[in-house]
């Protein structure tokens, strides 16, 4: 590791395949603009050959003059490549299923035919002076010998990078590490990782790919995509931050909650309660031992500094698991003076009341004030 990870943000391609997604042209513009503000270097869009609207949307996005480079996800079909080039995208992301299953039941081509078709399309893109990537679809169910045949041949053809795609989410971090290192040793082109979350390993697999030498990682906002989707943008940022913040230098991290909220609103879902960074309880603490330690040093129970993402932590004190140290801090904030006995009594009163239901701040403060007043009356 040690170099900045380059995000290929695929909400406008992979995310468009999410069952609940129907992006209008205005939606696409809003998503592309906020991703550009966030600092992603690449935004992937649906093939302009897929439909007249896909072509028009691609041209519209190119016309925005974003800093991010627009990449079209395109089959290895010359007519599709030419349509993408006509739309004005900055690069073409070619793909072909390389696994025996894909070859037999999908496109019905052998490895040599895949290489031949891909080479022709690579030549078209390079002749147009555009960036070109080749994606090995279903790479993690492809024999290593076949992956190497494809990648070494297309490396010689001048591809800029290879995408190793865990198309059905079967890979493990160990297997990702092995395959990325193998391909990395045998090609000059860069490596990209695209991981689906069918078995819950997408973010861990993306991190393993980076550790193994992949510089490019595909993401989508909230992880939306086919089936259970792919590595979520916010979760990838959180995972990389905890390993080495330099890996995500240049990204406007405080925008993540806004990005997640925007896309959630467009597709009609709530931001998941446990979403990394933007989940409503991502930086919330309730247990007494936790809150006491966090007040002394937040690093005790926070691997991620919420301030790095423009957020702040929340201490849920009106809870039956609350602790006296946290309540002492709350009393101090309110300007209340409670001696040890009054604080202990107030703590147990709050625990008892909160055993029925969580207390609102005003209720908690009322109890603290009542013990402050009674303590003063006894002097």
N, C-alpha and C positions, 0 to 999 in steps of 0.2 A: 504494500500500500504506500501512501506517502504523496500521491498526486491527487489533484481535484477530480472527483467523480463527475462525469458528464452525463446528465440526465437526458434521455430520449423520452419526452413526455407524450404519452399515447392516449390521453383522454379523448382526443378528437379522432382517434382511429379505433383502438381497442375498446375504449369507453363507449364509442358509438354502437358497439355490438352488445352492450349490456342490455338485458331484457327490458329494463324500465326506461331506457334512454330514447329520447327523440329530440335531438338538438335542432333548433331552428338556426338559420344563418346568423341571426343576432346573438343567439346563445353561443355559437362557435366563436364569434368575434369577441364576446365578453370573456370567454374562457381563455382564448389565445392571448388576449391583452393582459390578463392578470398573470398568466404563466410567464409572459415576457417580462412583466414587472418583477416577478419572483426571480428571474434570472436563468431559466432553463435555456441551454444552448440550442436545443433541438425540440421541435414540435412535429409529431408524426400525424399525418392526416390519411383519411380513407382514400383509396385509389381513385383518381379523377376519372378512370375508365368505368367505375362502378355504376354511375348514373349521370344524367345531365346535371342534376343538382350537386353531386359530389364534385364535378368539374368546376361548376360556377363557384362553389364554396372555396375550393382550393385557390382559384384565381383571386377571390375576394381576400382571403387570408394573406396571400402573397402581396397584394396591393397595400396592405396595412403598413408595410415598411418596418416590421418588427426587427429587433436585434436577433431574435431566435431564427435559426434556419428551418425552413419548412421542408419536411421529407414526406414523400408519398409512398405508401405501402402497396407494392405492385407485384402482380404475378409475373413470372418469366415468360411473358408473351410480348413480342415486339410492338404490336398495336397498343397494348396497355402502357408500355414504356413511352411510346411516342405521345400518347395522350397526356401522360404525366408531364413530360417535357413541355408540351404545348401549354399546359396550365401554368408553367413558370416556376415550379417548385425548385428548391435549391439542391435537392438530392433525391435519389430513388432507392427505396428499401425493397430489394428483390427478395423473394422467398420461394422455397420449394420444400415439400415434405421429403425427408431423407430416410425415414425409418422404413423397414420392410412392410409394416402395416399401411403406411401412407403410399408406398410405391405400388402395392398390390391392389388396395381398395380405393385409393384416391386418384392419382393422376396416371397410374399404370405405365410408369417409365422406370428403366433401370438407372443405375448410377451414372453410366456413361452418357445416357440421354439427358439426365439432369445437368451434367457438366456442360454438354454441348449447348443446350437451350440457355443456360445461365450465361455462358461465355458470350453468346450472340447479344444478349441483352446488356451485359456489362460493356461491351464494345459500343453499343448505341449511347449509353449514358456517358461514357468517357469521351466519346466524340463530341458530345454536346457540352463538355466541360463541367459536368455536374458531379457531385459526390455520389458514390455508389456503395451500398452495403448488400451482402448476401446473407439471408437468414436460413439456417438449417432448421426447418420446422420439425418438431418431434426429435430433436437431437439426442435426448437422453434415452430413447428407445432405438437408437441407431447404432449398429456395430461400430466400434472405434475405427476399424479399418476403412469402412465406408465414409465416415466423417473425414478422415484424413485424406482419402482420395479426392473428395469434393473440395475440401478447403485448400489443399496444396495446389490443385489444378487451377482453382479460381484465384488463388493468391498470385499465381503467375500471370493471370489474365488482368491483374491490376485492381482488384476490389480494394476498397479503402478499409473495410472492417467486416468481420463475420459476427452474426448474431447466433448464439447457441440458445435455442428456445426450448424450454421445458413446457411444451404445448399443453400437456394434460396434467401437469402438476405431480409427476411421479418422482422427481429427483429429490435427493437428500443433500445437505450441505457437503458431506464427504464426497459424494459422487460429482457434485458440481466442481469442487476443488480439483478432483482428478481430471475431469474432461477439459476444463479451462486450461489447466497447466499443460496438458498434452497438446492441445491445439496451439497454445501460446508458443510452445517450443518449436513448432513446425511451420509457422507462417510469420510473415513480416507485418501483415495487417493487424489492426487493433481488434479487440474482442469486446462484444456486447452481450449482455445477458438479458433474456426475456423469460420471466418465470410466472407460471400460473399458480393459484393458491388452492387448488382442489384438495390438497392434503395439509394445508396450513403452514407450508414451508417457504412461501414465496419470498418473504423479506429475509429470512435466514439464508436462503439460497442465493439471493442477490448479494448479501454481505460476503458469503463464501466466494462468490465469483470475483468480487473486488479484491479480496485477500489473495486470490490465485492469479491476479493479473489483468482481469477485465477492467477497462476504464469506463465503459459505457453501461448504463443500467436503464432498462425500460420501466416506466412507472405510469400509473394513471391516478387521478385524484380519487381518494377513498378506495382505490383498488378496483374500480368498476371495470368490467369487461365480460368476455364470454364466461358463462357459468359463474364460478366464484371469483372471477377476475384475476388480476395480476398484482404485483407488488405495489402497495399504496405509496404515493409520493410522500406524505407526512411520515409514515412509518419508516421508509427508507432514510429520510433525513434524520429521524430520531436514532435509528440504529447506527448510522455512520457517525453522528455526533458523539455518541457514547464511546465509539472506538477511537476517533481522532477528528476533532472539529475542523482541522485543516482540509479534510476530505470534502467538506461542503462550503468552503470559503466562496464568497461571492453570491450566495443565494440569500434572498431576503426572507429569512426564516420567520419573522413576525407576520408574514402574509399567509402562512399556512392555515390558520383558523378561518380567515376570510375566503381563501380558495375553497376549502372544504365546504363551507356554508353555501357559497355560490353554487357549486355543482350539486350539492344535496338539494338545494331549492329547485334547480332546473329539472332534476330527475324525480323529484317528489318523494324524497326519503329524509329521515332524520340523520344527522351526523351520529354515527354509532357512539354509545356512551363510553366505549373503551377504545375509541380511535386514538392512536398515538398523537400526542400534542393537543389536538382539538377536541378530544372527548371531554365531556363536562366535568369529569372527575380526574382528569389526567394529573393534576397537581393538588389533589384534595387529600387531607389527612384527618382521621377520626380517632383512632386508638390512642389512649393516653400516653403509652410509651413512645409512640411515634411522634405525637405532637410535641412532647417534652424534648425529645432528641432533635427534632427539626428546628425548634426554637433556639437550641444551642448551636447547631451546625446543620443546615439543610442537607448537606451531603450525606448525612446518616441514612436518610430514606429517600433521597432524590439523586438518581444518576444523571438526570437532565436538569439543567438550570432553567426554570421557566422564563427568566428574564431574557435568555438568549432567543426565545421565540416570542418576545413581547408580551408575556403572560405573567401572572403572579400566582402564588400558592394560596390555597384556602384551608383553614383549620376549622373543622366542624366540631365546635365545642359543645353544642347543645345535643349531645349524644350520650347514651348510657355508658359508653366506653371512655368518656372524656377523663382527663387527668388533672390533678391539682396544679401542676406546674403550668399547664396551658391556661387554666382558669386564673392563676395568679397573674399571668401576662395580660389577660383580658382585663382584669381588675385594674392593673396599672395603667393600661390604655385609657380606661374610663376615669382615671384619677381617684380611684378608691383605695383606701388603706384597710386591709384585712390582716389581722394577726393570724398566727398559725392555726389557732383553734377555730376562728371564724372561717378561715379558708377551708379547713377540713369539713366543717359543718355545711358550708355552702356547696362544696363539691358533692357531698352525699345527697344533698337536697336536689341538686341538678341531675345527678345520676338517677335518683328515684323518679323525678318528674319525666325525664327523658326515656325511662323504661317503658312508658306508655306510648310515646311518639317523640320524634325529634323536636327539639325546641327551636323556635325562631330566635334570632339574635335579641330581639326586644324582650322576650320572656326570660332568656338567660341573664340578660343585664339586670332585669328587675329582681331576680333572685340574688345576684351578687350585691346589688344596692341594699337589699333588705338585710343582708348579713353585715354589710358595712355600717348601716344605721344601728343595728342591734349591738354591734361591737362598740360603737361610740357611746350608746346609752348605758353600757355596763361600766364605763370608766368613772 
